[in-house]
């Protein structure tokens, strides 16, 4: 696991999701907001990364 990239912080996740969703919501005339597979995968991957990071922090705090 030493070669794994660092997990994004909650701030980085929020910024990335806000960027994707903000771009979609900027079209005020749109009745629907659709995410393509790539955008949905980005949002899901970021959320899962935060979950893993928070779980790891919780495990670390419990063992300290």
Secondary structure, DSSP 8 states (H G I E B T S, - for coil): -TTS-----HHHHHHHHHHHHHHHHT-TT-S-----HHHHHHHHHHHHHHHHHHHHHHHHHHH-
